[in-house]
């Protein structure tokens, strides 16, 4: 259940909103950070270069040419002293001579590439160097002599300034912290918005799911409240229309089914009286058939046979009607199943025709309805004798509190396309056999009688040949009688 919730719509909405918010926050934060960082560093860089140029313009005329190392050191100290915080480090070179504002300072930030760039370029050269976890701005320029109307000449004196960017780095770190906080806030806001959006979507969906479940349970009068005019409201409206149409159709079908059941039951009931009279007449005619001429005797026997078939059909229709109406009642009794099977076969003179594999007396006992069990066995054995081939075998076993009755014939078996339909009413596998001794309801009645006992029945083809019907009935029942549920 937890895994299904994690994969649900709520989780997906939260993840989607979170991803969108995260990507948006990262993108916005990165762009903002880049612009802010560039602005801070650019402002610091421009201010440092302007201040350095102003100091060099002011003190360059005091530097003798060619300068010696003491002059270079003094010029470097004077230039560095102009910075109030004392963070400037100045290196002044002239050929192979050099002087710095901090004696013994190796000025590792001043790389050979920077020295070469200053020597070959009259413009100011600068770069940022990170060393030892600290970032410094390194500025290099050559001192030029000349006025407005004369061409400036290179004196050969090169000045390198190293300024630590501690303050600027603090600003950048503060920007990173602000961006991280903004991302966390944006993600939290996105989660809240996702939960609100998920609630707005999931509540109607949950109601729709519950309504659909009620429809599946048979409560066809279920309807949804339609609020708003969005797609979910349209879905609820469509569900209500579908449920109303389904309720109307099902009500109509149920009424038609009820009328059909009443018609079958009424017709069967009305036919029983005339059929009883016809059966009595045919019994008398059968007794006198031997004294009649051959044609009349044949007609009498034909009428007698058809009357018997019609009486059997009416009885089967009445039985099916009781099942359909939910009026089938079980009259349970604890009996010996093997003895019940023997009585069924003996009552129909099948004892010598059918091979049995039955356990000893009282080995398999169960609470069943003896009359309905007799119908089950008789229908299956009769079906095997009519449509299969001899020998027909009946086998009774018990395992796991279930009694298993198998009826197998030695015929060609049941075609694969017929197997799913053998328990359907009035279904006949042989389409050329328009008339038969059966009513087409025997196996359907068998299935209903097995189900009313809480068991199952299935048909299959035996690997060795022939069809096999398997009935499984629970061995234990507590009720003395039970109505079959509609």
C-alpha positions in Angstrom: 0.0 0.0 0.0 2.8 2.4 0.9 4.6 1.8 -2.4 1.3 2.4 -4.3 0.9 5.7 -2.4 4.4 6.8 -3.3 3.6 6.1 -6.9 0.2 7.9 -6.7 -0.9 11.1 -8.2 -0.2 13.2 -5.1 3.5 12.0 -5.0 3.9 12.7 -8.7 2.5 16.2 -8.4 4.7 17.0 -5.5 7.8 15.6 -7.3 6.9 17.5 -10.5 6.3 20.8 -8.6 9.5 20.2 -6.6 11.6 19.5 -9.8 10.2 22.6 -11.6 10.8 24.8 -8.5 14.3 23.4 -8.0 15.3 23.9 -11.7 13.7 27.4 -11.7 15.4 28.3 -8.4 18.8 26.9 -9.5 18.6 28.7 -12.9 17.5 32.0 -11.4 19.9 31.7 -8.5 22.8 30.9 -10.9 22.0 33.8 -13.2 21.6 36.2 -10.3 24.7 35.0 -8.6 26.7 35.3 -11.8 25.5 38.9 -12.4 25.9 40.0 -8.8 29.4 38.4 -8.5 30.5 40.0 -11.8 29.2 43.4 -10.6 30.9 43.2 -7.2 34.3 42.1 -8.7 34.0 44.5 -11.6 33.4 47.4 -9.3 36.2 46.5 -7.0 38.6 45.9 -9.9 37.7 49.3 -11.5 38.2 51.2 -8.3 41.5 49.5 -7.6 42.8 50.3 -11.1 41.7 53.9 -10.9 43.3 54.4 -7.6 46.6 52.8 -8.7 46.7 54.9 -11.9 46.2 58.1 -9.8 49.0 57.2 -7.5 51.4 56.3 -10.3 50.6 59.6 -12.1 51.3 61.4 -8.9 54.6 59.8 -7.9 56.0 58.7 -11.3 57.8 62.0 -11.9 59.8 61.5 -8.6 61.3 58.2 -9.8 64.7 58.7 -11.3 65.6 57.0 -14.5 67.3 54.6 -14.6 66.2 53.8 -11.1 68.3 51.7 -8.6 66.8 49.2 -6.2 66.5 51.6 -3.3 64.5 54.0 -5.4 62.3 51.1 -6.6 61.7 50.0 -3.0 60.8 53.6 -1.9 58.5 54.0 -4.9 56.8 50.7 -4.0 56.4 51.7 -0.4 55.0 55.1 -1.3 52.5 53.5 -3.7 51.3 50.9 -1.2 51.0 53.5 1.6 48.3 55.3 -0.3 45.9 52.5 0.6 44.4 53.3 4.0 43.8 49.7 5.1 47.4 48.6 4.3 46.3 45.6 2.2 48.2 46.6 -0.9 51.4 44.8 -1.8 53.4 46.5 -4.6 56.3 45.2 -6.6 58.2 47.5 -8.9 60.7 46.1 -11.5 63.2 47.7 -13.9 65.0 45.1 -15.9 66.6 42.8 -13.5 66.2 45.2 -10.6 63.2 45.1 -8.3 61.8 46.6 -5.1 58.7 45.8 -3.1 56.7 47.3 -0.4 57.1 44.1 1.7 60.8 43.0 1.8 61.2 39.2 1.4 57.7 38.8 -0.2 58.1 36.4 -3.1 55.0 37.7 -4.9 54.0 34.3 -6.1 50.8 35.7 -7.5 52.7 37.6 -10.2 53.1 34.8 -12.8 55.6 34.9 -15.7 52.7 35.1 -18.1 51.5 38.3 -16.4 55.0 39.8 -16.5 55.3 39.0 -20.2 51.8 40.5 -20.8 52.8 43.7 -19.0 56.1 43.9 -20.9 54.4 43.5 -24.3 51.3 45.6 -23.7 51.0 49.3 -22.7 47.5 48.7 -21.4 46.8 47.7 -17.9 46.7 44.0 -17.3 44.9 42.3 -14.5 43.9 38.8 -13.4 42.4 37.1 -10.4 44.5 34.5 -8.7 43.4 32.0 -6.1 46.2 30.7 -3.9 46.0 29.0 -0.5 42.3 29.3 -0.4 42.4 33.1 -0.9 41.5 35.1 -4.0 43.6 38.1 -5.0 43.4 40.7 -7.7 46.8 41.2 -9.5 47.2 44.4 -11.6 50.2 45.1 -13.7 51.1 48.2 -15.8 54.1 49.9 -17.3 55.0 53.6 -16.4 54.9 55.8 -19.5 56.4 59.3 -19.9 55.0 61.8 -22.2 52.5 64.7 -22.5 49.3 65.4 -24.3 51.1 66.5 -27.5 53.9 64.0 -27.4 53.9 60.2 -27.9 54.2 58.4 -24.6 57.4 56.4 -24.2 57.9 53.3 -22.2 60.3 53.8 -19.3 60.8 50.1 -18.6 59.5 50.4 -15.1 56.7 47.9 -14.4 54.4 48.1 -11.4 52.5 45.0 -10.0 49.8 45.4 -7.4 48.4 42.5 -5.4 45.2 43.2 -3.6 43.4 40.6 -1.4 39.7 40.3 -2.2 38.6 39.3 1.2 35.7 41.7 1.3 34.6 40.8 -2.2 34.8 37.1 -1.3 32.6 37.7 1.8 30.0 39.4 -0.5 30.1 36.4 -2.9 29.7 34.0 0.1 26.7 36.0 1.3 25.2 35.7 -2.2 25.7 32.0 -2.2 24.0 31.7 1.2 21.1 33.9 0.0 20.6 31.9 -3.1 20.6 28.6 -1.1 18.0 30.0 1.3 15.9 31.3 -1.7 16.1 27.8 -3.2 14.9 26.1 0.0 12.1 28.6 0.4 11.1 28.1 -3.3 11.1 24.3 -2.9 9.0 24.5 0.3 6.6 26.8 -1.5 6.4 24.5 -4.4 5.7 21.5 -2.1 2.8 23.5 -0.5 1.4 24.5 -3.8 1.8 20.9 -5.1 -0.1 19.6 -2.0 -2.9 22.2 -2.6 -3.0 21.3 -6.3 -3.0 17.6 -5.5 -5.8 18.1 -3.1 -7.9 19.9 -5.7 -7.3 17.1 -8.1 -7.3 14.1 -5.8 -10.5 14.9 -3.9 -12.7 14.7 -7.1 -10.7 11.7 -8.3 -11.2 9.9 -4.9 -14.9 10.6 -5.0 -15.0 9.3 -8.5 -13.2 6.1 -7.5 -15.6 5.5 -4.6 -18.6 6.2 -6.8 -17.2 3.7 -9.4 -16.8 1.1 -6.6 -20.4 1.6 -5.5 -21.5 1.2 -9.1 -19.5 -2.1 -9.3 -21.2 -3.2 -6.1 -24.6 -2.8 -7.7 -25.6 0.6 -6.3 -26.6 2.1 -9.6 -28.2 5.1 -8.0 -24.8 6.6 -7.1 -24.2 10.1 -8.4 -21.5 12.7 -8.0 -21.8 16.3 -7.0 -20.8 18.6 -9.9 -18.9 21.7 -8.8 -17.3 24.2 -11.1 -16.9 24.0 -14.9 -13.4 22.5 -15.3 -12.4 19.2 -16.8 -13.1 17.3 -13.5 -16.6 18.8 -13.4 -17.1 17.6 -16.9 -15.9 14.2 -15.9 -18.3 14.1 -13.0 -21.2 15.2 -15.2 -20.3 12.5 -17.7 -20.1 9.9 -14.9 -23.6 10.9 -13.8 -25.0 10.6 -17.3 -23.3 7.2 -17.7 -24.5 5.9 -14.4 -28.1 7.1 -15.2 -28.0 5.4 -18.5 -26.6 2.2 -17.0 -29.2 2.2 -14.2 -32.0 2.6 -16.8 -30.6 -0.2 -19.0 -30.0 -2.5 -16.1 -33.5 -1.9 -14.8 -35.0 -2.6 -18.2 -32.9 -5.8 -18.5 -33.9 -6.9 -15.0 -37.5 -6.3 -15.9 -37.2 -8.2 -19.1 -35.4 -11.1 -17.3 -38.1 -11.2 -14.6 -40.8 -11.3 -17.2 -39.0 -14.1 -19.0 -38.6 -16.0 -15.8 -42.3 -15.5 -14.9 -43.3 -16.6 -18.4 -41.2 -19.8 -18.3 -42.4 -20.6 -14.8 -46.0 -19.9 -15.8 -45.9 -21.9 -19.0 -44.2 -24.8 -17.2 -46.8 -24.7 -14.5 -49.7 -24.6 -16.9 -48.2 -27.4 -19.0 -47.9 -29.8 -16.0 -51.6 -30.6 -15.8 -52.3 -31.4 -19.4 -49.0 -33.3 -19.6 -50.0 -35.4 -16.6 -53.2 -36.2 -18.5 -51.4 -36.9 -21.7 -48.9 -39.2 -19.8 -51.8 -41.2 -18.4 -53.4 -41.6 -21.8 -50.1 -42.6 -23.4 -49.5 -45.2 -20.7 -52.8 -46.7 -21.6 -52.1 -46.6 -25.3 -48.7 -48.2 -24.7 -50.3 -51.1 -23.1 -52.7 -51.6 -26.0 -50.0 -50.9 -28.7 -49.4 -54.6 -29.3 -53.1 -55.1 -30.4 -53.1 -52.1 -32.8 -52.1 -52.2 -36.4 -48.4 -51.4 -37.1 -48.8 -47.8 -38.3 -51.1 -46.9 -35.3 -48.7 -48.7 -32.9 -45.7 -46.7 -34.3 -47.7 -43.4 -34.0 -48.7 -44.3 -30.4 -45.1 -45.1 -29.4 -43.9 -41.8 -31.0 -46.5 -39.8 -29.1 -45.6 -41.5 -25.9 -41.8 -40.8 -26.4 -42.4 -37.1 -27.2 -44.8 -36.8 -24.2 -42.1 -38.1 -21.9 -39.5 -35.7 -23.4 -41.9 -32.8 -23.0 -42.6 -33.7 -19.4 -38.9 -33.9 -18.7 -38.4 -30.5 -20.4 -41.2 -29.0 -18.3 -39.6 -30.4 -15.1 -36.2 -29.0 -16.1 -37.7 -25.6 -16.8 -39.4 -25.5 -13.4 -36.1 -26.4 -11.8 -34.2 -23.7 -13.6 -36.9 -21.2 -12.7 -36.5 -22.0 -9.1 -32.8 -21.4 -9.3 -33.3 -18.1 -11.2 -35.8 -16.9 -8.6 -33.5 -17.8 -5.7 -36.1 -20.3 -4.4 -33.9 -23.4 -4.5 -33.7 -24.9 -1.0 -31.2 -27.4 0.3 -32.4 -30.2 2.5 -29.2 -31.4 3.9 -28.5 -34.8 5.4 -25.3 -36.6 6.3 -25.0 -39.5 3.9 -22.5 -42.0 2.5 -21.6 -40.5 -0.9 -20.5 -43.9 -2.3 -23.9 -45.5 -1.3 -25.8 -42.6 -2.8 -23.9 -43.0 -6.2 -24.7 -46.8 -6.1 -28.4 -46.1 -5.6 -28.5 -43.5 -8.4 -27.0 -46.1 -10.8 -29.2 -48.9 -9.6 -32.4 -46.8 -9.9 -31.7 -46.2 -13.6 -30.4 -49.8 -14.3 -26.9 -48.5 -15.0 -25.2 -50.8 -12.5 -24.0 -53.2 -15.2 -23.3 -50.5 -17.7 -21.1 -48.2 -15.6 -17.8 -49.0 -14.0 -17.3 -47.6 -10.6 -14.3 -46.9 -8.3 -15.9 -46.2 -5.0 -14.4 -46.2 -1.5 -15.6 -48.6 1.3 -18.9 -47.9 3.0 -18.9 -44.8 5.3 -15.4 -43.8 4.1 -16.6 -40.6 2.5 -19.6 -38.9 4.2 -20.9 -35.4 3.7 -23.9 -33.2 4.5 -25.6 -32.8 1.1 -29.1 -32.7 -0.4 -29.6 -36.4 -1.5 -32.1 -35.5 -4.2 -29.8 -32.9 -5.8 -26.8 -35.1 -5.6 -28.8 -37.8 -7.3 -29.7 -35.3 -10.1 -26.0 -34.4 -10.5 -24.7 -37.9 -10.8 -27.6 -39.0 -13.0 -27.2 -36.1 -15.4 -23.5 -36.6 -15.8 -23.7 -40.3 -16.3 -26.6 -40.0 -18.6 -24.8 -37.4 -20.7 -21.7 -39.7 -20.9 -23.9 -42.6 -22.0 -25.7 -40.6 -24.6 -22.9 -38.5 -26.1 -19.8 -40.5 -25.2 -18.8 -44.1 -25.6 -18.7 -47.0 -23.2 -17.3 -47.9 -20.8 -18.3 -45.0 -18.6 -16.4 -44.8 -15.3 -17.5 -43.1 -12.1 -14.8 -42.5 -9.4 -15.2 -41.0 -5.9 -12.3 -39.8 -3.8 -11.8 -37.4 -0.9 -8.9 -35.0 -0.1 -8.5 -31.8 1.9 -12.2 -31.9 3.2 -13.5 -32.1 -0.4 -15.3 -34.9 -2.1 -14.4 -35.4 -5.8 -16.7 -37.2 -8.2 -15.3 -37.9 -11.7 -17.4 -39.2 -14.5 -15.4 -40.2 -17.6 -16.5 -41.8 -20.9 -14.5 -43.4 -23.6 -15.7 -41.3 -26.5 -13.9 -38.9 -28.8 -14.0 -36.1 -26.2 -15.4 -32.6 -26.3 -14.2 -30.2 -29.0 -12.1 -27.4 -27.7 -14.5 -24.8 -29.0 -17.4 -26.4 -27.1 -15.7 -26.8 -23.7 -16.4 -23.3 -22.5 -20.1 -23.7 -23.3 -21.0 -27.1 -22.1 -22.8 -25.8 -19.0 -24.8 -23.2 -20.9 -28.6 -23.6 -21.2 -29.9 -25.2 -24.4 -26.3 -25.5 -25.8 -25.8 -28.5 -28.0 -22.4 -29.3 -29.4 -23.7 -31.2 -32.4 -25.2 -28.6 -34.6 -26.5 -31.4 -37.0 -28.4 -33.0 -34.0 -31.5 -30.9 -34.1 -33.5 -33.3 -32.0 -32.1 -35.3 -29.1 -33.3 -37.1 -25.9 -32.0 -34.3 -23.7 -33.6 -30.9 -23.1 -30.4 -29.0 -23.2 -30.8 -28.1 -19.6 -29.2 -31.1 -17.9 -25.7 -29.8 -17.5 -26.9 -26.3 -16.6 -29.1 -27.9 -13.8 -26.1 -30.0 -12.7 -23.9 -26.9 -12.4 -26.5 -25.1 -10.4 -27.0 -28.0 -8.0 -23.2 -28.2 -7.5 -23.0 -24.5 -6.8 -25.8 -24.6 -4.3 -23.7 -27.0 -2.3 -20.8 -24.6 -2.4 -18.8 -26.8 -4.9 -17.5 -26.6 -8.4 -17.9 -28.6 -11.6 -15.7 -28.5 -14.7 -15.4 -30.3 -18.0 -12.2 -31.4 -19.7 -10.8 -34.0 -22.0 -8.8 -36.9 -20.5 -5.3 -37.3 -21.9 -6.1 -41.0 -22.6 -9.2 -40.0 -24.5 -12.8 -39.3 -23.7 -14.5 -36.5 -21.7 -14.2 -36.2 -18.0 -16.5 -34.2 -15.7 -15.2 -33.4 -12.2 -17.4 -32.4 -9.3 -15.9 -31.0 -6.1 -18.2 -30.7 -3.0 -17.1 -29.6 0.5 -17.5 -32.5 3.0 -18.6 -30.3 5.9 -21.7 -28.2 6.2 -23.2 -26.8 9.4 -26.6 -25.7 8.2 -29.6 -28.1 8.1 -31.1 -26.3 5.2 -30.1 -23.3 3.1 -31.7 -21.2 0.4 -29.8 -20.8 -2.8 -28.8 -17.1 -3.1 -30.2 -15.4 -6.2 
